[in-house]
Amino acid sequence: MKITTIGLDIAKSLFHSYEINHTGRLLKKKQLKRKQLLTYFAKLQPSIVVMEACGGANYWARELIKHGHQVKLIAPQYVKPFVKGNKNDYNDAQGIAEASQRSSMRFVPIKSVEQQDLQNFHRQRERIKKERTALVNQIRGLLAEYGVVVNKGVTAVRKGLPFIIEDAENGLTVLSRELFNELLDELCTMDVLIKNCDKKINITNKSNDVCVRLGGVLGIGAITSSALYAAAGDGKDFVNGRHFSAWIGLVPRQYSTGGKPTLLGISKRGNSYLRTLLIHGARAVLRHSEKKNDRFSLWAQALLKRRGQNKACVAVANKLARMAWVIMAKGETYRPVI
């Protein structure tokens, strides 16, 4: 009997498959070790293989596609309502298979190797930035114990700490000066690591047509353009620009009942890193739009006066996301409207 759908619960060592036909009837369930997985699926006729979008899912999706299978990824929160009984691996695989047969189910785009490479640079960059922020806060806290106060921010600490160490009259001991010298060296090392990440991202962008075209949009620079490509690829997995913007979490959250629609703040769903970058870009657009007279800048300035800074930032970020989708999915280039 033809297998139409296979729910695959992936893990580090043991994998569980739940195979059903087009009516949802169980045909076979099997436990597989990691080394057996690809060999087993290579012998099967082409089927729809469904997995949760978790660690390693993109790798297994690409490998199974090579063997002729159609692969779909589902967000774990959409699988949970379909898991029956107590939690175990076979029940999880069954829930994945049943969830995939819903016509309204939403699936997660499968990332290419190039997308994952870019995403790795961004994750490394964010980790170093968080560690640098923690280091700067520690330096400020330690200096405060000696009565030395430094302004907030990485730049203030980077510029001020060498003078504080050299100042012989600020009450720092010889031992504490050695410590702060070591902390300053660590801070400089983190700055170099972040610059190296930026350099690699810029080099990768130049060889990527999507990133080059996205970089021409006002408010979208090298970091944001590569993050957009790493998250969404060519954007063709999304129906339209609003769908893409909603996926990032830049649309109003809805709480409607009794036929009365109620719109709240933005949903904040999806990729928080991408949402943050777009909102930072929107702030830059608003800051520089007052000196420009093109249609987009005039619209942004009118919105700022009418709705205030925060709402205007989110609205501009929403528009940037929609423009980015058109550029990615339609192969367009940014043409500012005069």
C-alpha positions in Angstrom: 0.0 0.0 0.0 1.3 3.4 -0.9 2.7 5.5 1.9 1.6 9.1 1.6 2.8 10.7 4.9 5.5 9.9 7.4 5.7 11.7 10.7 9.3 11.6 11.9 10.3 12.4 15.4 14.0 13.3 15.3 16.5 13.2 18.2 20.2 12.9 18.7 20.5 9.1 18.5 17.0 7.5 18.1 14.4 8.4 15.5 10.8 7.3 15.4 8.7 7.2 12.2 4.9 6.9 12.0 3.7 6.0 8.5 0.1 6.6 7.4 -1.8 6.4 4.1 -4.0 9.1 2.5 -6.9 8.2 4.8 -4.8 8.6 8.0 -4.7 4.8 8.7 -1.5 3.5 10.3 0.7 1.4 8.0 3.9 1.1 10.0 5.8 2.6 12.8 9.5 2.0 13.3 12.4 3.0 15.6 15.6 3.9 13.8 19.1 4.6 14.9 20.9 7.6 13.5 23.1 5.6 11.1 20.1 3.7 9.8 17.9 6.7 9.0 19.0 7.7 5.5 19.5 4.0 4.4 15.9 3.3 5.4 14.4 6.3 3.7 16.5 5.6 0.5 14.6 2.3 0.1 11.1 3.9 0.5 9.1 5.2 -2.4 8.8 9.0 -2.5 6.7 10.2 0.4 5.8 13.3 2.4 8.1 13.4 5.4 7.1 15.8 8.2 9.2 16.8 11.1 9.1 19.4 13.9 11.2 22.5 13.2 13.9 21.9 15.8 17.6 21.4 16.1 18.9 19.4 13.1 15.7 19.5 11.2 17.1 21.6 8.3 19.9 19.1 7.8 17.7 16.1 7.8 15.2 17.9 5.5 18.0 18.6 2.9 19.2 15.0 3.1 15.7 13.5 2.7 15.0 15.7 -0.3 18.1 14.3 -2.0 16.4 10.9 -1.7 13.3 12.1 -3.6 11.0 12.8 -0.6 8.9 15.9 -0.1 9.8 17.3 3.3 7.7 19.7 5.5 8.6 21.3 8.8 6.0 22.3 11.4 6.5 24.6 14.4 6.3 22.5 17.6 3.5 24.6 19.1 1.3 23.5 16.2 2.0 19.8 16.7 1.2 19.7 20.5 -2.6 19.8 20.1 -2.5 16.6 18.0 -0.5 14.5 20.4 -2.8 12.0 22.1 -2.3 10.3 25.4 0.9 10.3 27.3 4.0 11.8 25.8 6.3 9.3 24.0 8.2 9.3 20.8 5.7 7.3 18.8 2.8 9.6 19.9 4.9 12.6 19.0 5.5 11.1 15.5 1.8 10.4 15.1 0.9 13.9 16.2 3.3 15.3 13.6 1.8 13.1 10.8 -1.8 14.1 11.7 -1.0 17.8 12.0 0.5 17.8 8.6 -2.7 16.6 7.0 -4.6 19.7 8.1 -5.3 21.9 5.1 -4.8 25.1 7.2 -1.5 24.0 8.7 1.4 26.4 8.5 4.8 25.1 7.6 8.3 26.4 8.3 10.6 27.2 5.3 13.6 24.8 5.0 16.9 26.6 5.1 19.7 26.1 2.6 23.4 25.6 3.7 24.1 29.1 2.6 21.3 30.5 4.8 22.6 28.5 7.8 26.1 29.8 7.2 24.9 33.4 7.4 22.7 32.6 10.4 25.7 31.2 12.2 27.6 34.5 11.8 24.6 36.4 13.1 24.2 34.2 16.1 27.9 34.4 16.9 27.8 38.2 16.6 24.8 38.4 18.9 26.5 36.2 21.5 29.6 38.3 21.5 27.6 41.5 21.8 25.7 40.1 24.8 29.0 39.1 26.4 30.5 42.5 25.7 27.5 44.2 27.3 27.9 42.0 30.4 31.6 42.8 30.5 31.0 46.6 30.3 28.4 46.4 33.0 30.8 44.5 35.2 33.5 47.1 34.6 31.2 49.9 35.5 30.1 48.1 38.7 33.6 47.3 39.8 34.7 50.9 39.2 31.8 52.2 41.2 33.1 50.3 44.2 36.2 52.5 44.1 34.1 55.7 43.7 34.7 56.0 40.0 31.6 56.5 37.9 31.5 55.9 34.1 28.6 56.8 31.8 26.5 54.0 30.3 27.4 52.4 27.0 30.3 50.5 25.4 31.8 53.6 23.8 32.0 55.5 27.1 33.8 52.6 28.8 36.1 52.0 25.9 37.2 55.6 25.8 37.2 56.3 29.5 38.8 53.2 31.0 42.4 53.9 29.7 42.4 57.4 31.3 41.0 56.0 34.5 43.7 53.3 34.7 46.4 56.0 34.1 45.0 58.5 36.6 47.1 58.2 39.8 44.8 60.1 42.0 41.5 58.2 41.6 42.1 55.8 44.5 42.6 52.6 42.5 45.2 50.2 43.9 48.0 48.6 41.9 46.2 45.3 42.0 42.9 46.8 40.8 44.7 48.6 37.9 46.1 45.3 36.7 42.6 43.8 36.8 41.1 46.7 34.8 43.9 46.4 32.3 43.0 42.8 31.7 39.3 43.7 31.4 40.2 46.4 28.9 42.2 43.9 26.8 39.2 41.5 26.9 36.9 44.4 25.7 39.2 45.2 22.8 39.3 41.5 21.9 35.5 41.4 21.7 35.4 44.5 19.5 37.8 42.7 17.1 35.6 39.6 17.1 32.5 41.6 16.2 34.3 43.5 13.5 35.5 40.1 12.0 31.9 38.9 12.0 30.8 42.1 10.2 33.6 41.7 7.7 32.6 38.1 6.9 28.9 39.1 6.5 29.8 41.9 4.2 32.0 39.6 2.0 29.2 37.1 1.8 26.6 39.8 0.9 28.6 40.9 -2.1 28.3 37.4 -3.7 24.6 37.1 -2.9 22.2 38.8 -5.4 19.3 38.9 -2.9 21.4 40.6 -0.2 22.8 43.1 -2.8 19.3 44.1 -3.9 18.0 44.3 -0.2 21.0 46.6 0.7 19.6 49.3 -1.6 16.5 49.8 0.5 16.5 52.8 2.8 16.9 51.6 6.4 18.2 48.1 5.4 22.0 47.8 5.7 24.4 44.9 5.3 23.5 43.2 8.7 19.7 43.4 8.1 19.9 42.3 4.5 21.9 39.2 5.3 19.6 38.5 8.3 16.6 38.7 6.1 18.1 36.3 3.6 19.3 33.9 6.3 15.7 33.8 7.8 13.6 33.8 4.6 15.7 32.9 1.7 14.1 34.2 -1.5 10.8 34.9 0.3 8.8 32.7 -2.0 7.4 30.6 0.9 5.3 33.6 1.9 2.0 34.6 0.1 2.6 38.3 0.2 4.3 41.1 2.0 1.7 41.2 4.8 2.2 37.5 5.4 6.0 38.1 5.7 5.5 41.0 8.0 3.1 39.0 10.2 5.6 36.2 10.3 8.2 38.6 11.8 5.6 39.9 14.3 5.1 43.4 13.1 1.3 43.4 12.7 -1.3 44.1 15.4 -2.3 41.3 17.8 -6.0 40.6 17.6 -8.4 39.8 20.4 -11.9 39.8 18.9 -15.1 38.3 20.2 -18.8 38.7 19.7 -18.3 40.2 16.3 -16.3 43.1 17.8 -12.8 43.4 16.4 -10.1 44.5 18.9 -6.6 45.2 17.8 -3.8 45.5 20.4 0.0 46.0 20.1 2.2 44.1 17.7 2.1 40.3 18.1 5.9 40.0 18.6 5.8 36.5 17.0 8.4 34.9 14.9 12.0 36.1 14.5 12.7 38.6 17.3 16.2 39.3 16.0 14.9 40.2 12.6 12.1 42.3 14.1 14.7 44.2 16.2 16.9 45.0 13.2 14.0 46.3 11.1 12.8 48.5 14.0 16.4 49.9 14.4 16.4 50.6 10.6 13.0 52.3 11.0 14.5 54.6 13.6 17.2 55.6 11.2 14.7 56.3 8.5 12.7 58.5 10.8 15.8 60.3 12.0 17.0 61.2 8.5 13.6 61.6 6.7 13.1 65.2 7.9 15.9 66.3 5.6 14.3 64.6 2.5 11.3 65.3 0.4 10.7 62.0 -1.4 7.3 60.3 -0.9 8.4 57.7 1.5 10.2 60.2 3.8 7.2 62.6 3.7 4.9 59.7 4.7 7.2 58.8 7.5 7.4 62.3 8.9 3.6 62.7 8.7 3.1 59.5 10.5 5.7 60.5 13.2 3.7 63.8 13.9 0.4 62.0 13.9 1.2 58.8 15.9 4.3 59.4 17.9 7.8 57.9 17.8 7.1 54.3 18.9 4.1 53.6 16.7 5.8 55.4 13.7 8.9 53.1 14.2 6.8 50.0 14.0 4.8 51.2 11.0 7.9 52.1 9.1 9.5 48.7 10.1 6.3 47.0 8.8 6.6 48.8 5.5 10.3 47.9 5.2 9.4 44.2 5.7 6.8 44.4 2.9 9.3 46.1 0.6 11.9 43.5 1.4 9.5 40.7 0.5 8.8 42.2 -2.9 12.5 42.6 -3.6 13.2 39.0 -2.4 10.3 37.2 -4.0 9.7 39.2 -7.1 13.4 39.8 -8.0 12.8 43.6 -7.9 15.3 46.3 -7.1 14.5 49.3 -4.8 13.4 52.3 -6.7 12.6 55.4 -4.5 9.5 57.2 -5.4 10.2 60.9 -5.9 
